[in-house]
Amino acid sequence: MSGLQCLATENVWFDKQRYDDAEKCFYEGANGTVTKAKTAVLQPKTAPQKRRHRNSSSHGGGDQELVSRMKGMELENQTLHKVVEEMRAALQKLELRVASLEKSPAAVTCTKAAPVKAAPVKVENGDDDDSDIDLFGSDDDEEAERIKQERLDAYAAKKSKKPALIAKSSILLDVKPWDDETDMGKLEECVRSVQMDGLLWGASKLVPVGYGIKKLQINCVVEDDKVGTDILEEELTKFEDYIQSIDVAAFNKI
């Protein structure tokens, strides 16, 4: 085989990069750089170890918290179990009581509403008892009639003591003189001189009529049963020297 053929079959040059790296490593090892590489390689390994240690410590703290929570939940669960048991016991008691009441409703109603029995009335038969009973009640009727009569007499006596209402009237009289020379003062004296039971004279005044003549207008109060207008006119016309005529100007019931 010739030299060219040997070179054609050799592939060392195609792996040049691999050989360069091997040569570089050889020289670095000879010069003491291997320790540096080792330290460089070892240094990044310590960081994961620290992380693992931290993670382990954090996991340990989380586990403790979880354990404390679980203990608390267990205590709460125990208390809840106790409450549920108590409620169950109370419910059972209530069911038993309701069942006992439902079994005997008649006894309960009897105790609540017990009828009241009337006392028996004894009737004795005998001739003496029948003779003492007054079937018509004559004594009671006489007593009631007597009380009624006494009340009527008392009412009549009370009514008779009340004063009876007296009917009265107010009369306004116009008394006219003969002429303007008539003494009106004297005329009024004559009118007021008429006095009788049930007559009361009131105010008076002079009212001009005409041509210097004035009339006397006088008021009086009379009791209707005792004094009338006719009697007044008859008594006043007796003074014919001063009075010409008498007229009733107003008549009102009081």
SEMIKE-223647 format. One record per residue: x, y, z of N, C-alpha, C in turn; residue in one letter. Coordinates in pm, whole numbers, plus 50000, padded with zeros to 5 digits. Example, Ala and Ser with C-alpha at 12.3 -4.5 7.8 and 13.67 -1.06 7.14 Angstrom:
<sites>
513194943150780512304955050780513204967050780a;512854977550708513674989450714512905000350787s;
</sites>
This chain:
<sites>
500884988250000500005000050000500915012250000m;500555021449925501395033249912501045043150022s;501815053750036501565063750142500285071550121g;499965073549997498725081049971497495072950011l;497655060349984496515051950023496355051450174q;497485051650247497385051750396496755064450447c;497115075250387496515088050431495035088650396l;494645082250291493235082550251492365074850352a;492955064150403492175056350500492235061750642t;493175070950673493285076550809492255087550826e;491525087650942490455097450969490785106651086n;492085107851118492475116051230492145130551209v;492225135051097491985149351071490495152851074w;489705142951056488275145951064487815147751209f;488585142251308488265143851451489225153551517d;489615163651447490605172951498490135179851625k;488915183551634488405190551752488525181951877q;488305168951860488395160051974489825158752021r;490705157851929492125157051964492635169952025y;492125181151979492535194052038492095195052183d;490915190552209490405190952347491215181852438d;491625170252384492425161052463493805166752492a;494355173352392495665179652411495575190852513e;494505198552508494325209652603494215204352745k;493495193852759493355188052894494695182752944c;495485177152853496775171752893497675182652945f;497745193652871498615204552913498105211453041y;496815212753056496265218753179496565210253299e;496545196953284496885188053393498345188753428g;499185190653326500605191553351500955204553422a;500235215053398500535228053458499825230153594n;499055220853643498385222153775497035229053772g;496425230653663495085237053653493955227453680t;494345214453698493305204553723492645206853859v;493455211553958492885213954092491855225154089t;492255235254003491285246353993489985241753932k;490175233053827488945228153764488125219853862a;488885211953942488165203754039487415212354140k;488125223054187487435231854283486255238954220t;486485242454088485385248954018484195239754004a;484555226853982483475217053968482835214154102v;483665214354210483125211054342482305222554401l;482695235054367481985246554426480515246954389q;480145244954264478705245054237477965233754303p;478685223254346477975212354413477575216154554k;478295225554621477945229254758476645237054765t;476335244954662475085253054663473855244254668a;473795233854584472615225054595472515218354729p;473685215454789473625209254921472995218755023q;473445231755013472865241555106471365242855084k;470985242954955469555244154925468785232354981r;469435220454965468755208755019468605209655171r;469625215155238469555216555383468445226355424h;468385237455348467335247155378465955241255354r;465855234155243464555228155213464155218055321n;465185210855367464865201055472464415207955600s;465095219455634464695226955756463305232855741s;463035238455618461695244255596460635233455601s;460975221855544460005210855550459755206555694h;460815207155776460645203355917459705212955990g;459845226555965458945236456029457515234755983g;457345232055849455985229955797455345217755857g;456105207455880455565195255940455095197856084d;455855205856158455455208856296454125216656297q;453995226556209452755234256202451575225456164e;451825216556069450765207356028450345198256142l;451325193756220451015185056333450185192356437v;450545205256465449775212956563448335215256516s;448195217856386446845219656333446035206856344r;446655195956314445925183356324445495180556468m;446355183856564445975181956704444775190656741k;444815203356694443685212156723442395207056661g;442485202056538441285196556474440775184256547m;441675176356599441235164656675440475168756802e;440985179156871440285183956991438885189256956l;438805197056849437495202256807436555190856770e;437105180956704436275169456666435745162256789n;436575161056893436115154457016434985162257083q;435155175657090434085183757151432805183057070t;432915183156938431725181856855431035168456876l;431825158056891431245144956919430465145057051h;431015151757152430325152557281428985159857268k;429005171257196427765178957178426715170857103v;427155163957000426205155856922425615144757009v;426435138757092425925128157180424895133757278e;425175145557335424215151557428422895154657358e;422975160357237421745163357162420975150657129m;421715140057096421045127457068420295122257190r;420925123257307420275118357430419025126657460a;419125140057443417945148557470416825145457372a;417165143157246416155139957146415475126557178l;416245116957224415645104157260414675105557377q;415075113657477414165116057589412865122557543k;412985132257453411785139157403410885129757324l;411495121157243410685111457169409965101857261e;410635097557367409985088557463408805095357532l;408995108157567407905115357635406705117257543r;406975120857416405875122657321405145109457298v;405915098857289405285085657269404405081857387a;404865084857508404055081657626402775090057630s;402885102657587401685111157585400705106657478l;401215102357364400315097757258399605084757295e;400225076757377399595064157416398415066257508k;398455076957592397355079157689396775093257673s;396065096057560395465109457545394205111257628p;393485100257652392225101357725392465105657869a;393535100657928393825104158068394175118858079a;394895124057978395285138157983394085147057972v;393175143757878391975152057862391095151557985t;391035140058049390215138958170390775147458282c;392095147658294392695155658401392565170558374t;392615174358245392515188758213391105193958234k;390095186558189388715191158197387915180958274a;387895182658402387115173658487385735179758508a;384675172658482383325178358498383005180658644p;382255191358666381835194758802380465188658826v;380415180358925379145173758956378345182259052k;377085184059021376205191759107375795183259227a;375645190159337375255182959459373805178459445a;373535166359480372145161359467371225168359565p;370045171159517369035177959599368075167359653v;367955167259781367065157459844365685163559860k;364715156359815363315160759826362625151659925v;362155157460030361465149660133359975151660119e;359295141060120357825141360109357215140760249n;356315149660273355635149460403354505159460404g;353525157060484352365165960490352705179260553d;353615179360652353955191960719354675201460625d;355615196160541356345204760448355415210660343d;354505202960289353585207960187352685218860242d;352335217760367351445227860425352165241060446s;353515240860467354235253260490354525260960361d;354505254360244354835260960117353625268660068i;353855281760035352785290359981352965290959831d;352105284159758352255283359612351955296659544l;351105304759598350715317359533351555329159578f;352235328159688353105338959734352345351559765g;351335350759843350495362359874351255372659957s;352095368060049352835377360134353825385660051d;354495379359957355445386559873354745397059788d;353585393759736352845403359652352395415359735d;351945413059854351515424159939352695433259974e;353845427160003355025435260036355465443659917e;355445437859797355845445259676354875456559648a;353575453959670352575464559647352745476059746e;353065472659868353255483059969354465491759936r;355565485359894356765493059859356495502059739i;355755496759642355435504759523354605516959559k;353625515059647352775526259688353575536759764q;354505532359849355335541859923356205550159829e;356725543859728357555551059632356745561159553r;355505557459517354645566759445354285578859531l;354005576359659353665587359749354865596659768d;356055590959780357245599359797357495607859672a;357275601959554357485609559430356475620959418y;355215618359457354195628759449354505640159545a;354975636559666355305647059763356495655359715a;357465649059656358635656359607358255665559492k;357355660859407356935668959294356095680859338k;355315678959442354465690059490355295701059554s;356475697559606357325707659669358025716559567k;358165712059444358835720159344357965732159307k;358565743959293357765755759255357285754459111p;356015757759093355435757058958355945768658875a;356105766258745356565776758655355445786958634l;355795799558652354825810558638355025816958501i;353945817258425353995823458292353935838558307a;354935845458250355005860058258355135865958120k;354775878758109354845885957982355385899858006s;356075904957904356585918657908355745927157813s;355165937857867354245946357789354815960457782i;354815966257662355235980157642353995988357605l;353655997957691352426005957676352756019957626l;351916024957535351976038857490350786046357552d;351086055357647350046063057715350046077257656v;348936081357591348856094257521348046104457605k;348586116557614347856127157688346826134057597p;346096143857654345086151157576345746161357483w;346686168957539347306179357458348706182057512d;349336192457457350696195557497350776202357632d;349646206157688349646212757818349496202957932e;349326190057903349156180058008350486178058081t;350396177358213351586175158296351996160358284d;353086157758213353516143958189354066137558316m;354646145458406355106139958533353966134658616g;352906142558620351726138258696351096126058631k;351116125758497350536114458426351316101558459l;352626102558466353406090558500353146086158643e;352966095658734352636091958872351316084558878e;350346088958801349046082258800349166068058748c;350006066258641350166052858585350836043458686v;351896048058750352616039658845351836037458974r;350816045458996349996043659117349126031259109s;348956026058989348166013758974349036002059022v;348655995659129349395984459188348435972859209q;348915960759172348115948559191349075936559194m;348575925359241349385913159251349705907959111d;351005906159084351425901258954351775912258857g;351905925058904352235936358817353505942958869l;354465945358776355725951858812356055962058704l;356115974858742356415985458645357925986158622w;358275990158500359665991058463360056004958419g;360976005858323361496018658277360466025758190a;360656039058180359736047158101360506058558036s;359896064157931360496075657863359416083057788k;359706095957755358786104457680359186104457533l;358226101457448358476100657304357646111457235v;358286120557158357496131257091356596125456983p;355396130856974354416126456876354276136856763v;354176149456797354026160256699353276172056760g;353586184156707352946196356755353216198656904y;354416194356948354786196457087354186186757184g;353476176857134352836166957220353796154857233i;353916149857355354726138157383353876127357450k;354196114957424353496103657486354446096557583k;353846089857681354606082357779354686067757735l;355926063057719356146048957683356736041957805q;355996032657862356396026257986356316011057971i;357246004358036357325989658029356875983758162n;356215972058155355795964958275355835950058251c;355995942458361356015927758356354825922958437v;354025914058375352815909158441352825893958441v;352145888258541351905873858544350625871158467e;350705861958373349575859658283348325855058356d;348505847258463347325842158535346645852758621d;347365863658652346815873558746346465886858680k;347265891058583347075904358522347015902758371v;346045909758310345915909958165345895924258114g;345955925757981345945939157920344615946157941t;343555938757943342225944857963342135951358102d;342635944458202342585949858338343445962458348i;344605962258284345475974058287344795986058221l;344225983958104343555994958034342386000458118e;341675991258180340535995658261340986003958380e;342066000258447342546007558562343176020958523e;343886021258407344566033558367343596044058310l;342566039258246341606048958189340786055958296t;340926051958419340236059058527340786073158545k;342076074958505342676088258515342406095858385f;341136098558361340716104758235341106119458225e;341476125558334341906139558328343276140858261d;344086130558266345446131158210345626121658088y;344906110558088345136100357985343996100857885i;344406101857756343416101457649343166087257603q;344276079657578344156065957528345406057957567s;345246044857559346346035657592346426025357479i;347646023257428347896013457323349016003957368d;348885991557323349935981457351350935982057235v;352105987257260353135988357154353875975057132a;354095967057239354805954257226354345944757335a;354285931957300353845921857395354735909357372f;355525905657472356465894357460356315885157579n;356355872057551356325862057657357725860357714k;357775858657845359065856757913359215841957946i;
</sites>
